Amino acid sequence: MRLTTVFSLLLATVTVVAGEHWPQASGPQLNWKAEGPEPPMSWSVSDGTNVLWRTTLPEGGQSAVTVWGKRAFVTTHKPMQETSDRLEPNIIGYCLDATTGEILWNVSLPGTDPVQTAGIFSDATTFAPICDGEHVWFFNRCGSMGCYDLEGNQVWLREFQPRTRHTNRQCEPILVGDLIITVEVRNKEAGQKLLRHKPVPAGIDPRDVWTYLHAINKNTGRVVWIGEAGTCVHNTPMVGRLADGRWAIAHGRGGGHGPLEKPYGVTLTLLETGKSLWNLEVNGDCSWNSHWNSNFVFWFDKQNHLVIDTTTGKLLRSQRLDENVDVTDAQTGARELGTSLHVGKRMPLTNQTNIVVDRWHYFLAHDVHAIGRVNIETGKTEYLRVPVQTTGASNSQRIWDLKDAISTDTTNSRGIDIALDKRAKGTGWGHVSAASPILVNRHLYIPIMNGTVYVVDAHAEIFDERALVAVNDLGPPGATWTLASFSYADGRLWMHTMKEVICIGTPDSIDY
């Protein structure tokens, strides 16, 4: 098993690298990045500019679109009625024709622990499917995962009891070789006895109800190992390779509502065994993507940006993100150098919106409408104030003040409001687990909940208004809602909103 896994891991590094597929949430390189034919940088779903197709789905969902060749996969809730309590544990996995948007087949995945639909932190549909060209795996956050062939025939279905305390939009499953990495409660039976926001009941070992990394054999659905260190459901673990070639996972503990997993901080776990290479205690939150490379792990501690040695876990630098920063207003071009900026009392970034590109660690600020970046070599920090919303269509206007923003409509394609949480009608900045940006060639594609998308030149030497390449829409303002990340393959982008799946591109990008 060990030799087979190692060989499969090596094979995985050379089979999906050319921008031909987007096989899982984090893309072909496991880091939300890809290279290939340039997709459109400007479009409007409102008026159809550079939109190849739109497929309406009967119910809302949050998952990103997974693309393999001529097939695209996505998940939604099981369709609900107007009288539903909006606590739907069952989901539907769809296979679409990636070229035309035609629905080819669908499957049902059961759940046991219902959560709110269209929640700003999670719902049952939050995890993107995974595809390896032979099989597709769908994931129900409410307690199941299933493997299917590309015609929709079930290979296996694994059902389990999720932990009832908190939800985990952030812990996207990861396929590396023959292993699918998930985050689950260790003792499934004990986990169901927890109440949200309440202490662990007497008689239960707290470690039993922590959530941990689980390695699942993709061919059988069986658990291969469970990690040593806990993993908070607020964190997005990320896989990479050490300088000596070993595969590892960076993951963390901490966040709001007193996560059970202690001590708070960051861990690097070896992928082959699930053993911890090192642990570093860091007080505070960990609601972000755990980006790292063979030299450094990049972390946050309230208003500080941390650089950690990948091999030893030693803290190398802590840099303030709210003092001595440069701020540019993209509306006026005005710049303030070496100023202070209140980016958040508890944390500087909107959850899950961070990505490392070359020398910079990008993120959406938390309390102001600005995209931030910190130079990972020097610590220099810059912010670019951006519009809250665009009105879309050919006569589009940018809305720069939050008080002028159009409230977000959270109805599905059948006109039923499926969001119980009123915060879901906001913009998508701040207190929300938002979509991860993706990088295609040199440009970042950054969506927010209200359907506005920022396209940013990630290699701009000066982070000013010229770095904001475009501000696009995913539908009419006020009638568009999404927490999904973009997917990219062969010059096209795919997006999943509450009402539909959208393919963005130009006719010459289609391979019939």
N, C-alpha and C positions, 0 to 999 in steps of 0.2 A: 504493500500500500504506500509506504514512504517513497520508494523509488518511482512508482507510478505517478504519485502526486508531484514530485519534483520535476519529472519529465513534462508533465502536463503544464506546470507553471512556466517552464521555459518555452514551451510551444505557444502558450498564450501571448507571449511578448512579440511574436513575429507574425501572427495570423490576422490581427485586427489593428492595423496601424495606418492605413492609407486613406482614411476618410471615406471608406466605402460603406461602413456600417456605424450605427450607434447602438451597441449591444446591451447597454445597461445605463442606469442613471448617470454615472460618472464618465460615460463615453468609452471609446476604444482604448484610451491610455490610462484609464482609472483616475483621471485628474480633471475631468470636465474640459478637456482640450482636444482639438483635432486640427489637422491640416488637410487641405484639398482644394477643389475648385471654389472660387469665391462665391458665397451666397449673396443675395441682395442685402445692401445695408440700409436701403430705404424702401418702405412699403406702407400700405394702408389696408387693413382688413375692412375698414368702413366703406371704402369705395372700390376695393378689389385690385388695387395697384400691386403688382408682383405677387398675387395670390393665385396659386395653381388650382387648388380645390379646398372645399370646406365640407366636412361631413358632420351633420347633426347627430348627436347621440341622445337617447331618451332620458338619461339621468346624468347628474353631475359627478365629477371625480377630480382627483388632484394629481394623479400620476403623470410623470413625463411620458413621452412617446418613445418606445424602443423601435429601432429600425434595423432590419436585416435584409439587404437586397430589395426585393419588390414587396416585402411585407412590413407592416407596421403594427405594433401592439400597444394596447392601452387598457386601463381599468376604470370602471365607473361603479357607482352603487347599483344595487338592484333597484329598478324603478319603484318609486314611492307614490302614494296617493296624497291628495290634499289633506286628508285627515291623519296622515302618519305623524308619529311623534318625533320624526327626524333622528331617530336612534337606530340606524340600519346597520346590522352586522354582516350582511351578505353582499358580495360584490360580483360583478360580471367582468370577465376578461375578453377583450375583443381582438380579432385579427382583421386588419384592413389591407387593401391593396395600396401600397405606398405610392403608386403612380397615379391612381385615380381616386382614391379615398373610398372605394366600394367596400362595404362590410362583407367579409368572406365567411366568418364563423364567430361564435362566441361560446364561452364556457362559464359555469357558475362555481364560485368558491364560497363555502359556508363560513360563518363566523359565530362565535359564542359570546363575546363581550362587546356589546354595541357601544359606539361612541358617536358624538354629534357629527352629522354630515356637514361638510363645508366649514369645519372648524379652522380657526386661524393657526392652529399648531399641528393638526393632524385630522384625518378621518380614516375609515377602513381602506380607502383606495390609495393611500398616500405613496406607496412604494411602486416604482417603475418596474415593469416586467424585465426579464433577462432573456436573451436569445443567443445561442451559439451557432446558429445555422442549421442545426438538426432538431433542437428542441427549444421550447419556450417555457419559462417558469413565471407563473403569476403568484402574487403575494397578497394575502388579506391580513392587514394589521390586526384584525379581530380574531385571528386564530387558525389560519391555514396557509399552506403553500402547495402548489401543484405543478407537476411537470407534464407537458403535452408535446406531441409531435406537431409538425407544422401544418397538419390537416385538422388539428383540434382534438385528436384522440388522446385520452388520458393515459399516461404512463404510470404515475403514482400520485397520491394525494396524502399529504401529511397534515393532520389536524392536531392542535395543541391548545392549551389554555394560556392565554396571554396574561400578563400582570394587569390587574384592574386599576392600579394607581398610575395616573398620568398616561399620556399617549406618546408615540414616538414617530413623528413625521421624519425626523432627522436621520434615523439609522437606516439609510438605504442599503438593501442587500447588495453584496459585491461578489461577482463571479471571478475567480482566479483559478485556472486549470480545472480540476475536478471538484473544487470546493466552492460552496456558496456561503458567504459570511453573513450571518444575521445577528440581531441583538434580541435576546429573550431572557425571561426570568429563569433562574436555574431550577427551582422547584416549582413546577407548573401547578401542582395541587395547592401548595401553600400560597402561591401568588394570587389565586382567585379569592382569598380571604381578606385581602387588603381593601381598604376604602381610600378613595382619593383624598389627599391632603390630611390623612389621619396617621397617627403613629402605628408602628408594627404591633399587632396584638401580642399579648403575653403567650408564651409557649411556642413562638415561631422564631427560629434562628434568623436574625436580620440578613445574613449572607445568603440564606436560601431564597430570599425574595429580592435580592439585588438582580439587576439585569447584567448579563455577560455576553461577550462575543461567543457565538456558536458557529462551528464549522460543520456544514451539512454536505454530505456526498451528493453531488448533483444527479447521479445516476440512480440512487436508491432512496434518497430522502432521509438517510440515517445520520445521526449525529456522530461526527468523527472526534471532535474535542470541544470542550468548554473552557474559555479563557480563565486565567488565574485572577486577574484584576477586574473589578466591576467596570461597567460602561454605562454612563448616564444616558437616558433616552433623549436628552436635549442635544447630544453631540452627534456629529457625522464622522464616523471612523473613515480613515483613508488608507489604502494599501499602496506600498511602494517597495523599493529595494535599497538595502544598505550598500555601503561601498564594497563590502566583501561578497555581494551578490545575493545574500539572503533576503527573502521576502519578509516584510513586517507590516504591522498595522498600527497607526497612531490613533489613539482614542482617549476620551477624557471623562471626568466626573465633576459635577457641580451644576448650579443653576437655581432657578426659582422654585419655591414650594418645597425646599429641603430635600433634594434627591437623597435616596438611601445610601447610595454607593459612596464609600469613604476610603481614604481621605480624598478630598477634592484635589484635582490636578490632572496630569497627563501621563500616559503610559505608552510604551512601545512594546508591542507583543509580536513574537515570532509566529509567522503564519503556519509553519510546518507543524508546530507542536502546541501552540496556544500558551506557551510559557512567556512570562514577562521578561523583557530584556532590562528595562529600568522603569522606575516610577519617580515622578517629580511632583511634590505637593505644591499646588497653586490655589490659593483661596479665591472663591468667586464663581463665575459662570463658565460654561463651556459650550454655549449655544452657537457653534460655528463649524465649518468644515476644517478637519484636522490636516491642513496642508503641510507637507514636509518633503525633503529631498535627502540625498545620501549624506549631506553635511549638516543640515539644520532642520529643526522642527519649529514652526511658527505658531505662536499662541497669543492669547490676550489675557490680561488681568485687569478688569475694570477699564480705566482709561490708559492702560499701558499695553504696549506691544512687546512681546517677549521673543527672543531668539535663543533656542536651546540646542546644545550639541547632540546630534542624532546618535552618536556612538555611546556616549556616557550619560546623557540626560542632564548634564550640567547647564545651568542657566548662564548664558554668555552676555546677554544685554537686556535691559528693560528700558523702554523708551516711551515717554508720554505722548499721547495722541491728541491732546487738547491744548498744549502750550507750545509757543514758538512755532506756529504752523503757518503755511501760506494758503490763502483762501482767494479763489477767483469766482466771480459771479458770471455765469455763462450768459446771462441776459444782457448785461452792460459791458462785460469785459473788465470791470474794475477789479484790481488786485490789492490784497492786504498781505504784507510780508511780515513774518515773525509775530503774528498776533495770537490771541487765544480764541478758542471756539468751543462752546458748550455742546459736546457731541452726545452726551448721555450721562445721567447720574450714576447708573450702575454698570453700564456697558456702552462702548462707543459705537457698536455696529448693530444693524438690523440682522436678526438671526439668519445664519446660513448664507449670507450674501458675500462671503469673502473668497478670494481666489488669488493665488500667487502666479504672477507672470513676470518672467525675467527678473529684474531687480526690485520689483514692486509687489506689495501685498495690498490688493484692492478690497474695498468693502463699501456697503452703503452705510452712512452714518445713522445714528439711532434717533436723535432728537431734532435734527435739522435735515432739510432736503438737499443733501450733498453726497457726492461720491468721494470717498477718501482713498488715499493710497499712502503707504509708508515705504520708504526705501529700505530694503532689508539689509543693505550694506552700511548705510550711513545713519539711518533713523530719521532722515528728513521726511516730514509729513506734509501733504498737500490735500486740499479739498476743492472740489468744483461744485458750486451750487447749481442745481439743475431744476427744470420745471417739475411741478407736481403731477401734471397731466397734460395730454395733448387732445384736442378736440377731434382729430382724425379727419379723413377725407381730403379732397384737393384744396379746400380753403382752411386747412387746419391752423389752429392757433394754440400757442403754448400757454398754459395756466401756471403762473409763478407763485401764487399765494395760496396757502392751504385753505383759507376761508372761501376762496372762489372755486375750489374743487367740486366736481359733481359727485354726489354720493353714489357708491357702487351698488348696483342692483344684484341681488343674490338669488335670482330666480333661474330655474333650469330651462331647458328648451321647451318644456310644456307649460311654462308660466307659473310653476310652483316654487315658492320661496323655500329653500332647503337649508338655510343657515339660521340656527337658533341664536348664535352669538352675534350681538349687534355690532361688535368690533369688526366683523367681516365686511361691513359696509364702508370701511375706511379706505385709505389710499394704499396701504401695504408697506409703509415705512414703520419702523419702531417695533412695537410689541407684537410681533408676528413671526412665525417660522416661514420665511420667504423662500423663493426659489434661488438656487445657486446660479450664478452667472456661468456662461460657457465662453470659451475662447476658440474662435475659428481663425486660423492664421494669425493676424495681429489685432483682431478686433474682438472686444467683449460684447456679448449680447446679454443685457441685464433687464429682465422683466420685473414689474411690480404688480401687486394684486389687482389694481384697477385697470390693467391691460395696457399700460404705458410701457414702452421698451426703449431703453437707452443703448445706443451703439457707440462704443468708446474705442478710440485708438489707444490700445494698451501699451504701446511703445513710445508714446509721445514724450519727448524729453522735458517739456514744460507742460504741466497739467493745467491748461487754461481752456477757454471756450473753443479753441480749435480742436481740442481732443474729443469734444462731443460731436461725433460725426453725424448722428441722426437721432431724432426722437420719433418713434413710430407707434402705431396703435394696433391692438389685437381685436378691435371691434369698436362700436360706438361708445363714447364715454358715458359712464353710468349704467351701461348694459353689458359690461364685460367684466369677468372675474376669473382669476387664475392664481394658483400657487405652484404651477408646474415650471420646471426648467425647460429650456429649448433642447432640441435634439438636432443633429446635423449629419448629413451624408450626401456626398456627390453634388455639392452646390445648392442643396435645399435645406430648409429649416422646417421643423415640425413643432407644433405647439398644441397643448390640450387646455381648453378653457372649460368653464362650467357647462357650456352649451354644445361644444363641438371640438373636432380635431381639425387643425388648419395646416396646410402645406404652403410654404412661402418659397418662391423661386421664379425663374423665368422659363419660358417654353424650351429654350435650348439646353436646360439642365435636365430634361426628362429623357431617360433612356427607355424607349418603348420596346 
